[in-house]
Amino acid sequence: MKLRLFALIAAALLLTGCSSIPQSGSIGYGPDVTSGLNNDEVYYSQTGPYQGAGQEAILSGFLNAGNGPQNDYAVAREYLTKSFATKWQPNKEVLIQQGIPRLYQVSETQYQVVVGVSGEIDQDGRYTELPAGSTKTATIKFAKVSGQWRISEAPDETIVIQPNFKVLFRAYSLYFFDPSLTYLVPEVRWFPSRVSTGTRLMNALLKGPSDWLKPAVVNVIPVGTKLNINSVTIEDGVAQVDLTSAALRISAANRPLVKSQISTTLEQLSDVTSVEISIQRTPQKIAGYFDGQPPSLGTSPLALTANGLVRLTASSAQVVPGTSAPVKQLKPTEFAYLQSQSKLALVSAVGVHLMRLDTLSDSPKLIDGRTKQLAPSFDPQGSLWTLTGVKGSPFVVTGINRAVLRQTSIDGVPLSFDVSPEGARVAVLYRVGKANLTYVFPIERNKQGLPVNFGAPTQVTPAPKNASWVTWADGVTLAMLAKTSAGSTIPFLVTVGGQLAPSRAIDAGYSVVVNGTGQFFVLQSNGNVVESRGSSWVTISQGILALHVSGE
């Protein structure tokens, strides 16, 4: 299962040129050159050391060879002594270079390298954006081998410049389950697209989720399970995954769930169409397959007007039945709609009201009487989440039970929020001091799927610090709106655990949504809704009070 919008972001960030990887200079945006690249031969061929090269030439060649991951960085290892070449672990950390490295000779056999870095990736593929001006210092030691200088000691890392990183690396998702074992929850990791990517994805999946996400998810694969044969082989579109005996602890009921986790993770690779699982070389017959996908976003956004809710299509605005009377009664300014359960929430001057549209006798009921309400959000379990724009305001979750959840770790004023498609996370935009910061909280739920607490949040560091709106565009992507220095607004797509991709500027944007096909819609402060079409924005509706996209 591939996330369409996630793929669109990757395509927007990846760069042209594959036969020659740039070492410097300005680069323009281009197509997704890594789509389907799982073969080591597609990479730029690095050059090994030449006869009689000095230490600085060896060091420079070694740093450049970090752009060639083929055959487990075979060319880079040519710059190392034979004993160190077998110990060096280039995948342990990847630094994304900013500027030109500075080389300092500190002794006859030792250099220091100081490099500016914009981000780093750990051995399990976690991407971390670093503050502007960050640097890393590495110590490199040399020794002579048969009269030739070679590197005898260096950090377990490689360094790539940003344009090369966008060519060589691709974002993938690892998939875990929510505690009710209903929905798959993705977590983004970054790996080079090459023949070993499937193995690295599986090793990362078996290790489990990152610490911040653990409170919200379950890894159905038993703890301690590893690859029995340390590689995932792919033949005729079938990925063969052989697990150790720890996997024998998987119950019969959970076997389809395990296959779902593994298949959904590995089928992101372009040459994988199915997965076969074995335990200690014994094939496992797992007949069932559990999809685990949350409701997908609709293609037509929903808009609030003074006369009710309408569904905006390419040629018309279709009224949502049963919404005219409550809207005229309450005069709401915001709303949330859960199509699968026909639930409607309306934000009026006195609070948030909830009703069902499929029950003729149902009328709006006040379920949260706080003022300064932000746009509410339904989770796929049917609970309504409400939050006010007041510092220290707790979430109120109204479902089968009513829960009050406090997010005390952030000392800021909530500006906007949205619950993720599978209900395991909530993204919140805060005003903290003079900056607007975006965080994603893991939602702790019991086995019945009811929320009970928040885990510690992760900050979405690529997000613009002047953003005014946040919503989920898919399972790993946030759609945001931020002001420019010229006074216009720019919609952004921001990958949680990844990078951002801006769209075209638009005047006076108030909120932004993305539909299930990755199309931007922006509500302007004058009530117009504009849609991104090609290289321009097209007005498709007027007199709109609020705009959202509902799951189908």
CORNOR-V749611 format. One record per residue. N is the residue number from 1. OMEGA is omega as a letter, one per 40 degrees, with the letter a starting at -180 (999 if undefined). Layout:
N/OMEGA
N/OMEGA
This chain:
1/a
2/i
3/a
4/a
5/i
6/i
7/i
8/i
9/i
10/i
11/a
12/a
13/a
14/a
15/i
16/i
17/i
18/a
19/i
20/a
21/a
22/i
23/i
24/i
25/a
26/a
27/i
28/i
29/a
30/a
31/a
32/a
33/a
34/i
35/i
36/a
37/i
38/a
39/a
40/a
41/a
42/a
43/i
44/a
45/i
46/a
47/i
48/a
49/i
50/a
51/i
52/a
53/i
54/a
55/a
56/i
57/i
58/a
59/i
60/i
61/i
62/i
63/i
64/a
65/i
66/i
67/a
68/a
69/a
70/a
71/i
72/i
73/a
74/a
75/i
76/a
77/i
78/i
79/a
80/i
81/a
82/a
83/a
84/a
85/i
86/a
87/a
88/a
89/a
90/a
91/a
92/i
93/i
94/i
95/i
96/a
97/i
98/a
99/a
100/i
101/i
102/a
103/a
104/i
105/a
106/i
107/a
108/a
109/a
110/i
111/i
112/i
113/i
114/a
115/i
116/a
117/i
118/a
119/i
120/i
121/a
122/a
123/i
124/i
125/i
126/a
127/i
128/i
129/a
130/i
131/i
132/i
133/i
134/i
135/i
136/i
137/a
138/i
139/a
140/i
141/a
142/i
143/i
144/i
145/a
146/i
147/a
148/i
149/i
150/i
151/a
152/a
153/i
154/i
155/i
156/a
157/i
158/a
159/i
160/i
161/a
162/i
163/i
164/i
165/a
166/i
167/a
168/a
169/i
170/i
171/i
172/i
173/i
174/a
175/i
176/a
177/i
178/a
179/i
180/a
181/a
182/a
183/i
184/a
185/a
186/i
187/a
188/i
189/a
190/i
191/i
192/i
193/a
194/a
195/a
196/a
197/i
198/i
199/a
200/i
201/a
202/i
203/i
204/i
205/a
206/i
207/i
208/a
209/i
210/a
211/a
212/a
213/a
214/a
215/a
216/a
217/i
218/i
219/a
220/i
221/a
222/i
223/i
224/i
225/i
226/i
227/i
228/i
229/a
230/i
231/i
232/a
233/a
234/a
235/a
236/i
237/a
238/i
239/i
240/a
241/a
242/a
243/i
244/a
245/i
246/a
247/i
248/i
249/a
250/a
251/i
252/a
253/a
254/a
255/i
256/i
257/i
258/i
259/i
260/i
261/a
262/a
263/a
264/i
265/a
266/a
267/i
268/i
269/a
270/a
271/i
272/i
273/i
274/a
275/i
276/a
277/i
278/i
279/a
280/i
281/i
282/a
283/a
284/i
285/a
286/a
287/a
288/i
289/a
290/a
291/i
292/a
293/i
294/i
295/i
296/i
297/i
298/i
299/a
300/i
301/i
302/a
303/i
304/i
305/i
306/a
307/i
308/i
309/i
310/i
311/a
312/i
313/a
314/a
315/a
316/i
317/a
318/a
319/i
320/a
321/i
322/a
323/a
324/a
325/a
326/i
327/i
328/a
329/a
330/a
331/a
332/i
333/i
334/a
335/i
336/a
337/i
338/a
339/a
340/i
341/i
342/i
343/i
344/i
345/a
346/i
347/i
348/a
349/a
350/i
351/a
352/a
353/a
354/i
355/i
356/a
357/a
358/i
359/a
360/a
361/a
362/i
363/a
364/i
365/i
366/a
367/i
368/a
369/i
370/i
371/a
372/a
373/i
374/i
375/a
376/a
377/i
378/i
379/a
380/i
381/i
382/i
383/i
384/i
385/i
386/a
387/i
388/i
389/a
390/a
391/a
392/a
393/i
394/i
395/i
396/a
397/a
398/i
399/i
400/i
401/i
402/a
403/i
404/a
405/a
406/i
407/a
408/a
409/a
410/a
411/a
412/i
413/i
414/i
415/a
416/i
417/i
418/i
419/a
420/a
421/a
422/i
423/a
424/a
425/i
426/i
427/a
428/i
429/a
430/i
431/a
432/a
433/a
434/a
435/i
436/a
437/a
438/i
439/i
440/i
441/i
442/a
443/i
444/i
445/i
446/a
447/i
448/i
449/a
450/a
451/a
452/a
453/i
454/i
455/i
456/a
457/i
458/i
459/i
460/a
461/i
462/a
463/i
464/a
465/i
466/a
467/a
468/a
469/i
470/i
471/i
472/i
473/i
474/a
475/a
476/a
477/i
478/i
479/a
480/i
481/a
482/i
483/i
484/i
485/a
486/i
487/i
488/i
489/i
490/i
491/i
492/i
493/a
494/i
495/i
496/a
497/a
498/a
499/a
500/i
501/a
502/i
503/i
504/i
505/i
506/a
507/i
508/i
509/i
510/i
511/a
512/i
513/i
514/a
515/a
516/i
517/i
518/a
519/i
520/i
521/a
522/i
523/i
524/a
525/i
526/i
527/i
528/i
529/i
530/a
531/i
532/i
533/a
534/a
535/a
536/i
537/a
538/i
539/a
540/i
541/i
542/i
543/a
544/a
545/a
546/a
547/i
548/i
549/a
550/i
551/a
552/999
